[in-house]
């Protein structure tokens, strides 16, 4: 897959509109009840960075980033300001934020994941683009040290421990992360509103599977 390990300028994504979407198939039955199913195991996020007036320098940065990605051709990292931590936005990530697995005495590599809870229900979202130097991890409620006890692949979101966690122990992690996306258009239309400002009406991006 064509993917560039570069983040869309965070100052341009700030204030963007977007969030997760699901695909649900609803079948109305003759008795008035309905059946619901989904072909998607995971949600998909969409955003629009075109939030109105920008400086002309911002517009130039946007166009340069768009051209370097060749429009929809290459994916890139996106900071979702409303959801970019394993913890609450007001807190700092901690190694006990999310349970990412249970030790079996043999497995050393675990996929990072963010856990969303509401009542008795929960959803584990795979995290494939953690931010470098933000990952904290622990085994059996004890924090470990990156570079000594574990390594993180920021391209895949895999965390690999030096020693396999013992059978039955909890493996947990906390982190900041980006969303892998691509532009959802092959054209960017801009206008110059004044000598100092420009307007980018729509800059749609969509999450991709990597």
Buried (B, 14 or more C-beta within 10 A) or exposed (E): EEBBEBBBBEEBBEEBEBEBEEEEEEEEEEEEEEEEEEEEEEBBBBBBBBBEEBEBEBBEBBBEBBEEBEBBEBBBBBBBEEBBBBBEEEEEBBBBBBEBBEBEEEBBBBBBBBBEEEEEEEBBBBBBBBBEEBBBBBBEEEBBEBEEBBBBEBEBBBBEBEEBBEEEBBBBBBBBBBBBBBBBBEEBEBEEEEEEBBBBEEBBBBBBEB
